[in-house]
Amino acid sequence: MELEAVGISVRGPHAPMLHATSVSVADHQVVLLTGYPGAGHVAAALGLSGRLKPDTGTVRLDGKADLAELRRRIAVVDAPGITEPDDALPVQTVVGEELAIAGRKAGRKAVLEWLNDHDAAEHADKRFEHLPVAVRTRLLTELTVARPDVRVVILTMPDRHGGDPRDWYELGRGLAADGYGVIITCADASARLLDIKAARMGETEQPDPVQVAPVAPVEPVTPIDEEEELEETEA
């Protein structure tokens, strides 16, 4: 699956929020999309995901400009004021809401099981704002890909929370290895620290996405027949 945006821009009430930008990503790829911290990151995420119609340009998924399909297939993670959770809520409440959106069981038992399976049971009763930065980003991303139709993930400004950019970049690479297309919007400084050639908001000529090898399948272990093993030993 390939997401391609050509020359999309978004006008704000007083000034442009996003100047003409082209970017593309496909399965098993990661793109860093950099720009000055602010509304441009949210405008880019919403425009790329079909939640905001750009003032110029086109966004296509596998060659089709279908806003409903974009919204179904592309998820926006932790966009300020849009998809970020209420920081005052307990972690288990946020998890329950996201599991419900994904069509999964969302009762207290199911939530606690999910947190335990994702190595986060100790955080269940904390306010969401008190999560360690890396845990916050990881949980929100894992909850997002629990939605069965999602194939492209847009992680929005994870560096605004501080922490180590390598944490969220490796998270993005892990998703790409699993077959997702991943776009991470961030500041120029984060891309420089990671030493990654980044796409830039406001530009139409961009570097190639980072290609990530698929996760190697686990080879099944063939059980040894006890009688055969005994015969070989006796021989």
Backbone torsions as a table, in degrees:
resi	resn	phi	psi	omega
1	MET	NA	134.3	-179.2
2	GLU	-125.4	131.7	173.2
3	LEU	-103.5	126.9	-179.5
4	GLU	-134.6	124.2	174.9
5	ALA	-112.8	132.5	-178.9
6	VAL	-122.9	112.5	173.2
7	GLY	59.7	36.9	-179.1
8	ILE	-79.7	140.9	175.8
9	SER	-140.8	156.3	-179.8
10	VAL	-134.3	124.8	177.3
11	ARG	-89.0	138.4	174.0
12	GLY	-98.1	179.5	-178.3
13	PRO	-65.7	-28.2	-177.3
14	HIS	-123.1	-21.5	-177.5
15	ALA	-159.6	161.8	177.8
16	PRO	-60.2	135.5	174.1
17	MET	-86.6	-35.4	-179.7
18	LEU	-142.4	117.4	174.7
19	HIS	-76.9	162.9	-174.3
20	ALA	-48.4	119.9	-174.7
21	THR	-132.8	135.3	172.4
22	SER	-117.9	138.6	178.7
23	VAL	-160.3	149.0	177.3
24	SER	-142.7	154.1	177.1
25	VAL	-153.1	145.2	178.9
26	ALA	-130.1	179.7	177.8
27	ASP	-53.2	141.4	178.0
28	HIS	65.2	27.6	178.4
29	GLN	-128.8	150.1	174.6
30	VAL	-124.6	136.1	175.7
31	VAL	-126.1	128.4	166.8
32	LEU	-91.3	126.7	178.5
33	LEU	-116.8	109.2	-171.9
34	THR	-102.7	156.3	177.6
35	GLY	-176.7	168.3	179.3
36	TYR	-62.1	132.9	-178.8
37	PRO	-54.8	133.3	179.6
38	GLY	150.7	-156.4	-171.9
39	ALA	-66.3	-21.5	-179.4
40	GLY	-60.6	-33.4	180.0
41	HIS	-65.7	-44.0	179.5
42	VAL	-67.9	-41.9	179.0
43	ALA	-60.5	-41.9	178.6
44	ALA	-63.4	-46.7	-178.6
45	ALA	-62.1	-43.6	-178.5
46	LEU	-71.5	-37.3	177.7
47	GLY	-66.8	-41.9	-179.3
48	LEU	-68.0	-27.6	-174.8
49	SER	-98.2	5.8	177.9
50	GLY	79.4	9.5	-179.9
51	ARG	-91.8	-7.9	176.8
52	LEU	-146.3	126.0	-179.7
53	LYS	-80.3	120.0	179.8
54	PRO	-62.6	153.0	177.8
55	ASP	-74.4	-29.2	174.0
56	THR	-137.4	161.7	174.7
57	GLY	85.7	178.6	-177.8
58	THR	-135.3	151.7	173.9
59	VAL	-125.6	126.0	-178.0
60	ARG	-128.9	144.2	173.9
61	LEU	-115.2	116.1	-174.0
62	ASP	51.4	41.4	174.6
63	GLY	84.0	-2.4	-176.7
64	LYS	-112.7	132.0	178.1
65	ALA	-94.6	78.2	-176.0
66	ASP	-120.2	105.3	-175.1
67	LEU	-60.8	-40.4	-179.7
68	ALA	-63.2	-40.8	179.3
69	GLU	-68.8	-37.7	175.9
70	LEU	-59.5	-45.9	-178.7
71	ARG	-65.1	-32.8	-178.2
72	ARG	-75.1	-37.1	-172.0
73	ARG	-95.0	-20.3	-173.9
74	ILE	-115.2	125.3	-178.3
75	ALA	-109.7	139.1	178.1
76	VAL	-106.8	118.6	-174.8
77	VAL	-100.8	125.2	168.1
78	ASP	60.0	37.7	176.6
79	ALA	-74.9	128.1	-177.9
80	PRO	-55.2	127.3	177.8
81	GLY	74.5	-0.9	-177.0
82	ILE	-122.1	-68.4	-177.6
83	THR	-113.2	1.3	176.6
84	GLU	-71.5	143.8	-179.7
85	PRO	-75.9	164.0	173.3
86	ASP	-70.9	115.5	-174.8
87	ASP	-63.4	-18.6	-178.7
88	ALA	-81.7	-12.3	-178.0
89	LEU	-77.8	149.2	172.8
90	PRO	-64.7	150.9	-179.9
91	VAL	-55.4	-43.9	-176.3
92	GLN	-65.3	-28.4	176.6
93	THR	-69.3	-45.2	178.3
94	VAL	-61.0	-44.4	-179.9
95	VAL	-61.8	-43.0	179.3
96	GLY	-61.1	-41.9	179.2
97	GLU	-64.0	-42.9	-178.4
98	GLU	-69.1	-38.7	177.5
99	LEU	-64.2	-37.4	178.0
100	ALA	-63.7	-42.0	177.6
101	ILE	-60.4	-35.9	-179.1
102	ALA	-79.0	-1.9	-179.6
103	GLY	78.0	20.5	-179.5
104	ARG	-100.7	164.7	173.8
105	LYS	-59.5	137.1	-172.2
106	ALA	-133.0	17.3	174.8
107	GLY	-72.3	171.5	-176.0
108	ARG	-57.1	-43.6	-179.4
109	LYS	-62.4	-44.8	-179.4
110	ALA	-64.4	-38.8	179.3
111	VAL	-64.1	-46.3	-178.9
112	LEU	-65.7	-36.3	176.5
113	GLU	-64.7	-41.5	179.7
114	TRP	-63.2	-45.1	179.7
115	LEU	-62.8	-39.7	178.9
116	ASN	-65.2	-42.8	179.5
117	ASP	-64.6	-23.3	-178.1
118	HIS	-109.2	25.6	173.2
119	ASP	54.5	41.4	-178.2
120	ALA	-137.4	17.6	-177.6
121	ALA	-59.4	-32.0	-178.4
122	GLU	-65.4	-16.7	-176.9
123	HIS	-98.5	2.8	-170.0
124	ALA	-52.8	-42.4	-174.0
125	ASP	-95.3	-0.4	179.8
126	LYS	-73.9	152.8	166.9
127	ARG	-66.4	145.3	-174.3
128	PHE	-59.8	-32.9	-178.5
129	GLU	-67.0	-15.5	-178.1
130	HIS	-94.1	2.9	176.6
131	LEU	-69.4	143.7	169.3
132	PRO	-57.8	145.9	-173.4
133	VAL	-54.6	-48.7	-177.1
134	ALA	-63.6	-36.7	179.5
135	VAL	-68.3	-42.6	178.8
136	ARG	-54.5	-53.2	-176.4
137	THR	-64.2	-41.2	-178.9
138	ARG	-64.4	-46.3	-178.1
139	LEU	-63.7	-44.8	-179.6
140	LEU	-62.7	-38.0	179.6
141	THR	-70.0	-43.6	180.0
142	GLU	-66.1	-33.9	175.7
143	LEU	-67.4	-37.1	-179.7
144	THR	-65.0	-44.7	-177.7
145	VAL	-79.2	1.0	170.4
146	ALA	-71.2	-16.2	177.5
147	ARG	-75.3	123.4	-169.9
148	PRO	-65.0	-24.5	-175.1
149	ASP	-89.5	-10.6	-173.9
150	VAL	-72.0	129.7	176.6
151	ARG	-125.8	-17.2	177.0
152	VAL	-127.3	133.6	-178.2
153	VAL	-117.6	129.6	175.1
154	ILE	-113.4	108.4	179.2
155	LEU	-93.3	120.6	-167.7
156	THR	-103.4	112.9	175.0
157	MET	49.9	51.7	179.2
158	PRO	-62.5	-24.3	-178.2
159	ASP	-73.6	-9.1	177.7
160	ARG	-67.2	-18.3	179.4
161	HIS	-88.9	-3.8	-175.2
162	GLY	86.2	-155.1	-179.5
163	GLY	81.0	-170.9	-176.1
164	ASP	-97.6	119.0	179.3
165	PRO	-55.8	-26.2	-179.8
166	ARG	-63.8	-27.6	179.0
167	ASP	-64.2	-52.2	-178.1
168	TRP	-75.6	-25.0	176.1
169	TYR	-69.1	-42.0	177.4
170	GLU	-66.8	-32.8	174.2
171	LEU	-61.3	-44.6	178.0
172	GLY	-63.7	-41.3	177.5
173	ARG	-63.2	-37.1	178.0
174	GLY	-63.6	-40.4	176.8
175	LEU	-64.5	-41.9	179.0
176	ALA	-63.3	-38.9	177.6
177	ALA	-61.7	-30.2	178.5
178	ASP	-81.9	-2.5	175.3
179	GLY	110.1	-1.7	178.9
180	TYR	-81.7	156.1	164.3
181	GLY	-92.5	136.1	-173.1
182	VAL	-130.6	127.3	171.2
183	ILE	-117.8	128.7	177.8
184	ILE	-119.9	117.9	175.7
185	THR	-88.8	138.2	-176.0
186	CYS	-159.2	175.2	177.3
187	ALA	-79.2	156.6	178.0
188	ASP	-55.9	-38.0	-177.0
189	ALA	-60.9	-36.2	179.7
190	SER	-66.9	-42.6	179.1
191	ALA	-63.7	-37.9	178.9
192	ARG	-66.3	-40.9	179.1
193	LEU	-62.6	-39.1	179.9
194	LEU	-77.7	-13.7	-178.4
195	ASP	58.3	46.6	179.6
196	ILE	-114.6	135.5	173.6
197	LYS	-70.9	114.6	-173.1
198	ALA	-105.1	150.2	166.4
199	ALA	-73.6	157.2	-178.5
200	ARG	-126.7	138.5	172.8
201	MET	-64.5	140.0	-179.3
202	GLY	87.9	8.1	178.3
203	GLU	-128.4	152.9	-179.1
204	THR	-114.1	-15.2	174.1
205	GLU	-101.5	113.8	-171.3
206	GLN	-125.5	154.7	174.5
207	PRO	-68.4	162.2	178.4
208	ASP	-66.7	147.2	174.4
209	PRO	-61.4	160.1	174.4
210	VAL	-80.1	123.7	179.6
211	GLN	-89.3	132.2	-178.0
212	VAL	-118.1	129.4	-179.5
213	ALA	-65.4	141.8	177.4
214	PRO	-62.3	154.7	174.9
215	VAL	-64.8	129.1	-179.7
216	ALA	-67.8	132.8	178.8
217	PRO	-65.3	145.3	178.3
218	VAL	-79.0	123.3	-179.8
219	GLU	-71.9	128.6	179.1
220	PRO	-66.0	142.2	179.0
221	VAL	-88.0	123.3	179.3
222	THR	-82.5	120.2	-179.1
223	PRO	-64.8	142.1	179.2
224	ILE	-84.8	128.5	177.5
225	ASP	-70.3	122.9	-175.7
226	GLU	-60.0	-38.2	-179.0
227	GLU	-67.7	-40.9	178.4
228	GLU	-64.0	-40.5	-178.9
229	GLU	-64.6	-39.2	-179.8
230	LEU	-66.1	-41.4	-180.0
231	GLU	-64.3	-39.8	179.0
232	GLU	-64.9	-37.4	-179.8
233	THR	-66.5	-42.7	-178.6
234	GLU	-68.3	-34.6	179.1
235	ALA	-66.8	NA	NA
